[in-house]
Amino acid sequence: MLAKFMTTASLVFLIPLSSFASEIRQRPFAYSFDAASAQSGDTFVVCSDCPDNKLTILPAIAKLAVRMSDPMTIQPPATQPDVVTVTPRNELPEIKGLLGTVHFQLNSSRLSQFEQGNLEKISRDIPAGNAVDVTGYTCTIGTDDYNKKLSFSRAEAVATVLKAKGVHIGTIEGKGKCCPASQDKQQNRRVEIIGIRKEEM
């Protein structure tokens, strides 16, 4: 194989093309045995036998290595401790329920002997330390103002007995002829004892 390397200017003025080569090709790489290196500048090769594979083979791409100054360790996310919120007892939600009912005669706020026994039984069923609300009612006979006062007097009479037995009283209220519990007027002349307790979380 006849080959000479030179610049474009020397190629034009010094070498008769027809006498040395059948073609002129730009050769971007120089080859030495099995190694190939890129040519700098406009370098051409004049040859009579330039295999295509020599013109198309690219030099091997150098592998790059990255060196880290410190090894990287991936830590798992820290687990959050379970948080238990304790609600103060005085802020716990209240649960109310009807503990019992005491009835009265028409136009009266006096407890009968039977109802006193009934109230005694109700007071024993109230858990120690729990408070109760006491609410009085009347039937529909009479004016609103009168029934309001009468219903409050009935509630107050029941609360007085419960206090004497050591029961904590929450509220005392008279609602008059409001909220009938039955079509029977006797059943509406009543005082309801509502138990209050704190819901345990």
Buried (B, 14 or more C-beta within 10 A) or exposed (E): EEEBBBEEEEBEEEBEEEEBBEEBBEBEBBEEEEEBEEBEEEBBBBBEEBEEEBEEEEEEEEEEEEEEEEEEEEEEEEEEEEEEEEEEEEEEEEEEEEBBBBBBEEEEBEBEEEBEEBBEEBBEEBEEEBBBBBBBBBBEEBEEEBBBBBBBBBBBBBBEBBEEEEBEBBEBBBBBBBEBEEEEBEBBBBBBBBBBBBEEE
